[in-house]
Amino acid sequence: MRAAEKVIITTAITGSVNIPSQSPYLPLSADEVAEAALEAIEAGSAIVHLHARQPDGRPTPDPDVFEKIVGRITAATDAVINITTGGASSMTMEQRLAAALRLRPELASMNMGSMNFVYAGIADKVTEWKHDWEKPYVLNTYSHPFVNTFDAIEHALRTLGESGTRFEYECYDIGHLYTLAYFADKGLARPPLLIQGVFGVLGGIGADHANLEHMVRIADKLFGDDYMFSAFAAGRDQIRFGTHSAWLGGHVRVGLEDSLWIGKGRLAESNAQQVRKIRAVVADLGKPIATPAEARAMLALRGKEA
């Protein structure tokens, strides 16, 4: 691993997993997502990872909605924009790529394999539904996999890569590292690689700290110093896994996409609240926080105005 001299904080603002019935603080409309992103950047996040939703909270791949979000952020800050290509498992690959192809972000997420990505358990915890779409949406993940085939990954790497976009490689299991190594050998995934280890999603690798260290060991074996590492865990383990990643020399990711909580039994009231918490933890480890410009330099991004 290329050890971080300064720690990059990424904030995943809204995602496509959590639903309005779980928390009143989840950003939904384009304006809410943009405002939440600006607050997270002010709190210390160098990168904002973006999904889009309709006003009722339903995930959407609509490039027009993304454009509204990105326009507000880039007009006010120099933060790095990371647009999802994961979208939601119910979307086609064409839909999932549409926003990134139009907006040509410096960074885009890239899911490194097909998998069971199950969050049907949300339905067991919600007692009052705000919208009719929510329950069928989460239950659908129990019977429908999240498809990321090799040809789809290659297509995305080629088409977005030609526009100068680089990638955050989201690895939900050890096998995804080997998939990344395959595309690196083909010259389609170019160092420095940003590997985002994702833990605690049902169907992927569990939120066990031994798994985090194992993922780093295998990544070291495959990529040496050609990669940087970041990690997060879904739900209650979010901050602990960010802390572990930073302690190992990696970067961190927080945000309401990954966890709705700020402490045991306490809903986070904003993305910025989580950023402030992980920033304090990282500072206690004696590690400085990277600015957007420093994140660009570390990740070899093309720059905001390119």
Residue pairs with C-beta under 8 A, 6 or more apart in sequence:
1 216
1 219
1 220
1 225
1 227
1 228
1 229
1 248
1 249
1 250
2 192
2 225
2 226
2 227
2 228
3 249
4 228
4 246
4 249
4 250
4 251
4 287
4 290
4 298
5 288
6 287
6 288
6 289
6 290
6 294
6 298
7 246
7 250
7 251
7 252
7 282
7 287
7 288
7 289
7 290
8 46
8 47
8 230
8 251
8 252
8 290
8 294
8 295
8 298
8 299
9 44
9 45
9 46
9 47
9 251
9 252
9 253
9 254
9 275
9 278
9 279
9 282
9 289
9 290
10 45
10 46
10 47
10 48
10 49
10 82
10 168
10 196
10 230
10 251
10 252
10 253
10 254
10 255
11 37
11 40
11 41
11 45
11 47
11 48
11 49
11 253
11 254
11 255
11 271
11 274
11 275
12 49
12 51
12 232
12 253
12 254
12 255
12 256
12 257
12 258
13 27
13 33
13 36
13 37
13 40
13 48
13 49
13 50
13 51
13 255
13 256
13 257
13 271
14 26
14 27
14 28
14 33
14 36
14 50
14 51
14 52
14 53
14 255
14 256
14 257
15 51
15 255
15 256
15 257
15 258
16 51
16 53
16 59
16 84
16 86
16 87
16 88
16 257
17 119
17 122
17 234
17 257
18 26
18 122
18 256
18 257
18 260
19 26
19 57
19 122
19 126
19 130
19 131
19 134
19 137
19 138
20 26
20 28
20 56
20 57
20 130
20 131
20 134
21 126
21 128
21 129
21 130
21 131
21 134
22 122
22 125
22 126
22 260
23 256
23 260
23 267
23 268
25 256
25 260
25 267
25 268
25 269
25 270
26 57
26 256
26 260
27 33
27 35
27 36
27 53
27 256
27 271
28 53
28 54
28 55
28 56
28 57
29 53
29 55
30 52
30 65
30 68
30 69
30 72
31 68
31 72
33 50
33 51
33 52
33 53
33 69
34 68
34 69
34 72
34 73
35 72
36 256
36 270
36 271
36 272
37 48
37 50
37 69
37 73
37 79
37 271
38 72
38 73
38 76
38 77
39 270
39 271
39 272
40 48
40 255
40 270
40 271
40 272
40 275
41 48
41 73
41 77
41 79
41 292
42 272
43 272
43 275
43 276
43 279
44 275
44 276
44 279
44 289
45 79
45 271
45 275
46 79
46 80
46 289
46 290
46 291
46 292
46 294
46 295
47 79
47 80
47 81
47 82
47 107
47 292
47 295
48 73
48 79
48 80
48 81
48 82
49 82
49 84
49 109
49 168
49 253
49 255
49 257
50 66
50 69
50 70
50 81
50 82
50 83
50 84
51 59
51 84
51 87
51 257
52 59
52 60
52 61
52 62
52 65
52 66
52 69
52 99
53 59
53 60
53 65
54 60
54 65
56 131
56 133
57 130
57 131
57 134
58 131
58 133
58 137
59 87
59 88
59 90
59 91
61 87
61 91
61 95
61 96
61 98
61 99
62 98
62 99
63 98
63 99
63 101
63 102
63 103
66 83
66 99
66 102
66 103
67 99
67 102
67 103
70 81
70 83
70 103
70 105
73 79
73 81
74 81
74 304
77 292
78 292
78 293
78 304
79 292
80 106
80 107
80 292
80 295
80 296
80 299
80 301
80 304
81 103
81 105
81 106
81 107
82 105
82 106
82 107
82 108
82 109
82 168
83 99
83 100
83 103
83 105
83 107
83 108
83 109
84 96
84 99
84 100
84 108
84 109
85 96
85 97
85 100
85 108
85 109
85 110
85 111
85 156
85 160
86 96
86 109
86 111
86 146
86 170
87 95
87 96
89 117
89 140
89 141
89 144
89 145
89 146
89 147
90 137
90 140
90 144
93 147
93 152
93 155
93 156
97 156
97 159
97 160
100 108
100 160
100 165
101 159
101 160
101 163
104 160
104 163
104 164
104 165
105 165
106 164
106 165
106 166
106 296
106 301
106 302
106 303
106 304
106 306
107 165
107 166
107 167
107 168
107 194
107 299
107 301
108 156
108 160
108 165
108 166
108 167
108 168
109 167
109 168
109 170
109 196
110 153
110 156
110 157
110 167
110 168
110 169
110 170
111 146
111 148
111 153
111 170
111 172
112 148
112 153
112 169
112 170
112 171
112 172
112 176
112 177
112 179
112 180
113 148
113 172
113 173
113 175
113 176
113 179
114 145
114 146
114 147
114 148
114 149
115 145
115 146
115 148
115 172
115 173
115 203
115 204
116 145
116 146
116 202
116 203
117 141
117 145
117 146
117 172
117 201
117 202
117 203
117 204
118 141
118 142
118 201
118 202
118 203
119 138
119 141
119 201
119 202
120 138
120 139
120 140
120 141
120 142
121 202
122 138
123 135
123 138
123 139
126 134
126 135
129 135
146 203
150 179
150 182
153 179
153 183
154 183
154 186
154 188
157 167
157 183
157 188
157 189
158 188
160 167
161 167
161 188
161 190
164 302
164 306
166 190
166 194
166 299
166 300
166 301
166 302
167 189
167 194
168 194
168 196
168 230
169 176
169 180
169 189
169 193
169 194
169 195
169 196
170 176
170 196
170 198
171 177
171 180
171 195
171 196
171 197
171 198
171 215
172 198
172 201
172 203
172 204
172 205
173 204
173 205
174 205
174 214
174 215
174 218
177 195
177 215
177 218
177 219
177 222
178 222
180 189
180 193
180 195
180 222
181 222
181 223
183 189
184 190
184 191
184 193
184 223
184 226
191 223
191 226
191 227
192 226
192 227
192 228
192 298
192 299
192 300
193 223
193 226
193 227
193 228
194 227
194 228
194 230
194 251
194 299
195 219
195 223
195 227
195 228
195 229
195 230
196 230
196 231
196 232
196 253
197 212
197 215
197 216
197 229
197 230
197 231
197 232
197 245
198 204
198 205
198 231
198 232
198 233
198 234
199 205
199 206
199 207
199 208
199 211
199 212
199 231
199 232
199 233
199 234
199 237
199 241
200 206
200 207
200 233
200 234
200 235
200 237
200 241
201 234
205 211
205 215
207 233
207 234
207 235
207 237
207 241
209 240
209 241
209 244
212 231
212 241
212 244
212 245
212 248
213 248
215 231
216 229
216 248
216 250
219 227
219 229
228 250
228 251
228 298
228 299
229 245
229 248
229 249
229 250
229 251
230 245
230 250
230 251
230 252
230 253
231 241
231 242
231 244
231 245
231 250
231 252
231 253
232 238
232 241
232 242
232 245
232 252
232 253
232 254
232 258
233 240
233 241
233 258
233 259
234 258
234 259
235 258
235 259
235 261
236 259
236 261
236 264
238 254
238 258
238 259
238 261
238 274
239 254
239 274
239 277
239 278
239 281
242 252
242 253
242 254
242 278
242 281
243 252
243 278
243 281
243 282
243 285
245 251
245 252
246 252
246 281
246 282
246 285
246 287
247 285
251 290
252 278
252 282
254 271
254 274
254 275
254 277
254 278
255 271
255 274
256 268
256 271
256 274
259 268
259 274
260 267
260 268
261 267
261 268
262 268
262 269
262 273
262 274
262 277
268 274
279 289
282 289
283 289
290 298
295 301
296 303
296 304
